[in-house]
């Protein structure tokens, strides 16, 4: 069995940023079926301690899927697991930066463990966790 030749190093990192929009909230509610009024009802949200609508937590977490699936480790890799800690709300208009840093490499099992974080435009952590990705075999990695 040929083992994927890991071309990653401890501490290697990647990131990307995206601003959360009204359209993102609407589309995510439709895709997930999560129409919780804290996300979709402006008048309801005004009455909560948030004071306005907030993004779905898993919408924010989906930025990690893009980061890991498309950038680090990238195409061909698949999610094995992901822990998520939602530490602050994300509001419409917030610019979220998703970050990943390699913290463990298991060459034999072709597993990459990454520290995952999302921060807002003020630099506050809104989500953190740890992801494990399975790397493709060398012959599938083009």
Backbone torsions as a table, in degrees:
resi	resn	phi	psi	omega
1	UNK	NA	121.5	179.8
2	UNK	-80.3	130.0	-179.9
3	UNK	-96.3	138.3	178.1
4	UNK	-57.7	131.7	177.3
5	UNK	-81.8	105.5	-175.7
6	UNK	-67.6	125.8	179.0
7	UNK	-110.7	31.3	-177.7
8	UNK	-116.6	161.0	179.4
9	UNK	-135.3	151.6	176.6
10	UNK	-59.2	133.6	-179.4
11	UNK	92.6	-13.9	177.4
12	UNK	-61.3	140.4	-176.1
13	UNK	-142.6	165.2	176.7
14	UNK	-151.7	159.8	178.2
15	UNK	-156.7	163.5	168.8
16	UNK	-156.5	159.0	-177.8
17	UNK	-123.5	150.7	178.1
18	UNK	-152.9	139.9	175.6
19	UNK	-91.1	129.3	179.8
20	UNK	-75.5	127.4	-177.1
21	UNK	-114.5	166.1	173.0
22	UNK	-55.8	-42.7	179.8
23	UNK	-61.8	-40.3	177.3
24	UNK	-57.4	-46.2	-178.6
25	UNK	-62.4	-46.4	-179.1
26	UNK	-62.5	-47.6	-179.5
27	UNK	-64.6	-41.4	-179.5
28	UNK	-66.2	-39.9	176.9
29	UNK	-59.4	-42.7	179.3
30	UNK	-66.0	-42.5	-179.6
31	UNK	-69.0	-41.3	-174.6
32	UNK	-88.9	-22.3	-174.1
33	UNK	79.5	7.8	-179.6
34	UNK	-91.4	94.0	179.0
35	UNK	-102.8	31.2	176.6
36	UNK	-50.0	130.3	-176.1
37	UNK	-61.6	-20.3	176.8
38	UNK	-62.6	-21.9	179.2
39	UNK	-98.1	-34.0	-167.6
40	UNK	-117.9	-8.3	-175.9
41	UNK	-118.7	104.8	-175.8
42	UNK	-58.6	-45.0	-178.1
43	UNK	-65.9	-42.4	177.1
44	UNK	-60.8	-48.4	-175.7
45	UNK	-62.0	-32.4	178.2
46	UNK	-60.2	-28.9	-177.1
47	UNK	-83.3	-7.9	-177.8
48	UNK	-91.4	170.8	178.3
49	UNK	-68.6	-13.5	175.0
50	UNK	-76.4	-30.8	178.1
51	UNK	81.9	-12.9	177.8
52	UNK	-160.7	171.6	-178.7
53	UNK	-65.4	149.1	177.0
54	UNK	-122.3	157.5	176.6
55	UNK	-69.8	151.5	170.1
56	UNK	-61.9	137.3	177.4
57	UNK	-58.7	-39.4	-178.2
58	UNK	-75.3	-18.8	170.9
59	UNK	-65.8	-46.4	176.7
60	UNK	-60.6	-44.2	179.6
61	UNK	-62.2	-29.1	-179.8
62	UNK	-64.3	-21.6	175.9
63	UNK	-64.2	-31.3	176.3
64	UNK	-67.3	-37.4	177.9
65	UNK	-59.8	-44.2	177.4
66	UNK	-62.2	-46.2	-177.2
67	UNK	-61.4	-48.1	-176.7
68	UNK	-75.9	-37.4	-178.0
69	UNK	-76.0	-26.6	-175.0
70	UNK	-113.2	-17.9	-173.8
71	UNK	-124.1	-56.2	-176.5
72	UNK	-143.2	106.0	8.5
73	UNK	-79.8	-20.8	173.3
74	UNK	107.2	-169.9	-175.3
75	UNK	-54.5	138.7	-179.6
76	UNK	96.9	-22.1	177.7
77	UNK	-82.1	155.4	177.9
78	UNK	-132.5	148.5	177.3
79	UNK	-66.4	134.4	171.0
80	UNK	-104.2	-44.0	178.3
81	UNK	-160.1	162.2	177.6
82	UNK	-155.6	124.1	170.7
83	UNK	-94.3	149.2	-177.7
84	UNK	-137.0	129.4	172.6
85	UNK	-123.0	115.0	-179.6
86	UNK	-90.6	109.7	-170.2
87	UNK	-100.6	-25.1	178.1
88	UNK	-149.3	153.8	178.0
89	UNK	-71.3	153.5	173.8
90	UNK	-112.6	128.6	-177.5
91	UNK	-105.4	157.1	173.8
92	UNK	-59.1	130.9	-177.3
93	UNK	98.4	-14.2	176.4
94	UNK	-68.9	139.3	173.1
95	UNK	-98.3	118.1	-175.6
96	UNK	-105.4	130.6	174.0
97	UNK	-107.0	120.2	176.1
98	UNK	-91.8	131.8	-178.2
99	UNK	-128.0	144.8	175.1
100	UNK	-138.8	139.0	178.2
101	UNK	-133.5	130.2	178.8
102	UNK	-68.8	125.0	179.0
103	UNK	-118.6	-13.9	179.0
104	UNK	-156.8	141.0	177.7
105	UNK	-128.6	125.2	174.6
106	UNK	-115.5	94.3	-175.9
107	UNK	-63.0	-40.7	-176.9
108	UNK	-62.7	-42.3	-179.4
109	UNK	-91.5	-3.1	-178.5
110	UNK	58.8	43.8	-179.5
111	UNK	-114.7	138.0	177.4
112	UNK	-120.9	124.9	177.5
113	UNK	-105.3	132.5	-175.3
114	UNK	-129.5	139.0	168.9
115	UNK	-77.3	128.0	-177.5
116	UNK	-119.7	137.1	-176.9
117	UNK	-145.8	145.6	168.8
118	UNK	-124.0	132.2	178.8
119	UNK	-124.0	151.8	177.0
120	UNK	-90.9	-178.3	-175.6
121	UNK	-63.8	-19.3	177.4
122	UNK	-87.4	-3.8	-178.9
123	UNK	87.9	5.5	178.8
124	UNK	-80.0	136.3	176.5
125	UNK	-72.3	125.0	178.0
126	UNK	-106.6	-17.4	-179.5
127	UNK	-157.8	138.7	170.7
128	UNK	-143.7	166.1	-178.8
129	UNK	171.3	-161.5	-179.2
130	UNK	-142.8	131.1	179.4
131	UNK	-114.5	147.3	174.7
132	UNK	-121.9	127.7	-178.1
133	UNK	-120.0	138.8	174.4
134	UNK	-91.7	127.7	-180.0
135	UNK	-87.4	147.4	178.4
136	UNK	-70.7	159.3	172.7
137	UNK	-66.8	153.8	-175.6
138	UNK	-53.2	-42.3	-175.8
139	UNK	-67.7	-17.9	178.2
140	UNK	-96.0	-7.4	-176.1
141	UNK	-97.0	98.2	-177.3
142	UNK	-104.9	NA	NA
